[in-house]
């Protein structure tokens, strides 16, 4: 018997259940498949897109993130270039294989250098495409994979995240619905990260330290008209 089996056997013994307890197994399977929804805050119920975007933006800016709205996908390279210049950051960004990001008209900003693949310790700026955004708390939902490597979320000190307005949802439950619809029950990403601003922590004296476990800066670019490429 392995250590894992021994621990689980002891737990079953204390609970007074058997390994092949069909009734308990059915309860667990029903719970996993039903995707029961938790309570949704009243602040997002019945809100239109403009109201959800305002709430989303307000939460992020309160946490020291920068939010930039653009009308079209084609405006993203210029928005990124302006952000980098404004913050005196290098015109060199790391991006995964995300089709939407890699197919943008980067030629409009020829001085920008694009590096493909997972983030490296030397990268200062990472670029990701969010799977969803949650207005409930101003949270970005990032699914890991070769298109958006999870290292982009944590290694570079500056993280730029593109989110399309159509992927802005009221609550966390809506975000999980999007993830399940996109990947399917048998193809879920290894990790799903929820990001609500730059990394920060407070020491014993209550002093806030930025970038303790991730990026010092987070810039969110919201694409208002996601269906328009021009």
DAMOKA-V15665 format. One record per pair of residues at least 12 apart in sequence whose ideal C-beta (glycine too) atoms are under 8 Angstrom apart, sorted by the first residue. I is the first residue (numbers start at 1). J is the second residue. D is the distance in whole Angstrom. If there is no record, write none. Layout:
I|J|D + I|J|D
This chain:
35|176|7 + 35|177|8 + 35|180|7 + 37|173|4 + 38|172|8 + 38|173|6 + 40|136|7 + 40|170|7 + 40|171|5 + 40|173|7 + 41|136|6 + 41|171|7 + 43|55|7 + 43|136|7 + 44|135|5 + 44|136|5 + 44|170|4 + 44|171|6 + 45|170|7 + 47|135|7 + 47|170|6 + 49|165|7 + 49|168|7 + 52|135|4 + 52|168|6 + 52|169|8 + 52|170|6 + 53|69|8 + 53|135|7 + 53|165|7 + 53|168|6 + 53|222|7 + 55|135|5 + 55|136|8 + 55|138|7 + 56|133|6 + 56|134|7 + 56|135|4 + 56|138|5 + 56|168|6 + 57|138|7 + 57|222|8 + 58|138|7 + 59|135|8 + 59|137|6 + 59|138|2 + 59|139|8 + 59|196|7 + 60|138|4 + 60|196|7 + 60|197|6 + 60|218|8 + 60|220|6 + 62|138|8 + 63|138|7 + 63|196|6 + 63|197|3 + 63|198|7 + 63|200|8 + 64|197|6 + 64|198|6 + 64|200|8 + 64|210|7 + 64|218|8 + 65|138|8 + 65|197|5 + 65|198|6 + 65|217|8 + 65|218|4 + 65|219|7 + 65|220|6 + 66|83|7 + 66|217|7 + 66|218|7 + 66|219|4 + 66|220|7 + 67|219|8 + 67|220|5 + 67|222|7 + 68|83|7 + 68|219|7 + 68|220|7 + 68|221|5 + 68|222|7 + 69|221|8 + 69|222|5 + 69|224|6 + 70|221|6 + 70|222|7 + 70|223|6 + 70|224|7 + 71|223|8 + 71|224|5 + 71|225|6 + 71|228|8 + 72|223|7 + 72|224|8 + 72|225|6 + 72|228|5 + 72|229|7 + 72|230|7 + 73|100|7 + 73|104|6 + 73|223|6 + 73|226|7 + 73|228|7 + 73|229|6 + 74|104|7 + 74|105|6 + 74|108|8 + 74|229|6 + 74|230|6 + 75|223|8 + 76|101|8 + 76|104|5 + 76|162|6 + 76|221|6 + 76|223|7 + 77|104|6 + 77|105|6 + 77|106|5 + 77|108|5 + 77|109|5 + 77|112|7 + 78|108|6 + 78|109|6 + 79|221|5 + 80|93|7 + 80|109|7 + 80|112|7 + 80|127|7 + 80|160|6 + 80|221|7 + 81|109|4 + 81|111|7 + 81|112|6 + 83|160|7 + 83|219|5 + 84|112|8 + 84|125|7 + 87|158|8 + 87|217|7 + 89|124|7 + 89|125|6 + 89|158|6 + 90|124|6 + 90|125|7 + 91|109|8 + 91|111|5 + 91|112|5 + 91|113|6 + 92|112|8 + 92|113|4 + 92|115|7 + 92|123|8 + 92|124|7 + 92|125|7 + 93|112|7 + 93|113|7 + 93|114|6 + 93|115|7 + 93|125|4 + 93|126|7 + 93|127|5 + 93|160|7 + 94|115|5 + 94|116|8 + 94|117|7 + 94|119|5 + 94|120|7 + 94|123|4 + 94|125|7 + 94|126|5 + 94|127|7 + 94|152|6 + 94|156|6 + 95|114|6 + 95|115|7 + 95|116|6 + 95|126|8 + 95|127|4 + 95|128|8 + 95|152|8 + 96|116|7 + 96|117|7 + 96|118|7 + 96|128|7 + 96|145|8 + 96|146|6 + 96|147|5 + 96|148|5 + 96|149|5 + 96|152|6 + 97|116|7 + 97|117|8 + 97|146|5 + 97|147|5 + 98|128|8 + 98|129|5 + 98|147|4 + 98|148|5 + 99|147|7 + 100|129|6 + 100|162|8 + 101|127|6 + 101|129|5 + 101|162|7 + 102|114|8 + 102|116|7 + 117|149|7 + 118|149|4 + 118|151|5 + 118|152|8 + 119|149|7 + 119|151|4 + 119|152|5 + 119|154|8 + 119|155|4 + 119|156|6 + 120|155|7 + 121|155|6 + 123|155|6 + 123|156|5 + 124|156|6 + 124|157|6 + 124|158|6 + 125|156|5 + 125|158|5 + 125|159|8 + 125|160|7 + 126|151|8 + 126|152|4 + 126|153|7 + 126|155|7 + 126|156|4 + 126|158|7 + 126|159|5 + 126|160|7 + 126|215|8 + 127|152|7 + 127|160|5 + 127|161|8 + 127|162|7 + 128|142|6 + 128|148|5 + 128|152|5 + 128|153|7 + 128|159|7 + 128|160|7 + 128|161|5 + 128|162|7 + 129|147|7 + 129|148|6 + 129|161|8 + 129|162|5 + 129|163|8 + 130|142|6 + 130|161|5 + 130|162|7 + 130|163|4 + 130|167|7 + 131|143|4 + 131|167|7 + 131|175|8 + 131|178|7 + 131|179|6 + 131|182|7 + 131|192|8 + 132|163|8 + 132|167|5 + 132|168|8 + 132|169|6 + 132|174|8 + 132|175|4 + 132|178|5 + 132|179|7 + 133|163|5 + 133|167|6 + 133|168|5 + 133|169|7 + 133|175|8 + 133|220|8 + 133|222|8 + 134|169|6 + 134|170|8 + 134|171|7 + 134|172|6 + 134|174|8 + 134|175|5 + 134|194|8 + 135|168|6 + 135|169|7 + 135|170|5 + 135|171|8 + 136|170|6 + 136|171|5 + 136|172|6 + 137|172|8 + 137|196|6 + 138|196|6 + 138|197|8 + 139|172|8 + 139|194|5 + 139|195|7 + 139|196|5 + 140|161|5 + 140|163|6 + 140|194|7 + 140|195|4 + 140|196|7 + 140|220|7 + 141|175|5 + 141|178|8 + 141|179|7 + 141|192|6 + 141|193|8 + 141|194|6 + 142|161|7 + 142|192|7 + 142|193|5 + 142|194|8 + 142|195|6 + 143|179|6 + 143|182|8 + 143|183|7 + 143|189|4 + 143|191|8 + 143|192|5 + 144|189|5 + 144|190|5 + 144|191|4 + 144|192|7 + 144|193|7 + 145|189|5 + 145|190|8 + 150|190|8 + 150|191|6 + 150|193|7 + 153|193|5 + 153|195|7 + 153|214|7 + 153|215|8 + 154|199|8 + 154|213|7 + 154|214|5 + 154|215|7 + 156|215|6 + 157|211|6 + 157|215|5 + 157|216|5 + 157|217|7 + 158|215|6 + 158|216|7 + 158|217|5 + 158|219|7 + 159|195|8 + 159|198|8 + 159|214|7 + 159|215|4 + 159|217|7 + 159|218|5 + 159|219|7 + 160|218|8 + 160|219|5 + 160|220|8 + 160|221|7 + 161|195|7 + 161|218|7 + 161|219|7 + 161|220|5 + 161|221|7 + 162|220|8 + 162|221|5 + 162|223|7 + 163|220|6 + 163|221|7 + 163|222|6 + 163|223|7 + 164|222|8 + 164|223|5 + 164|226|4 + 165|222|6 + 165|223|6 + 165|224|5 + 165|225|8 + 165|226|6 + 166|226|5 + 166|227|8 + 167|226|8 + 168|222|8 + 179|192|6 + 195|218|7 + 197|218|6 + 198|210|6 + 198|211|7 + 198|214|7 + 198|215|6 + 198|216|6 + 198|217|6 + 198|218|5 + 199|211|5 + 199|212|6 + 199|213|5 + 199|214|3 + 199|215|6 + 199|216|7 + 200|212|7 + 201|213|7
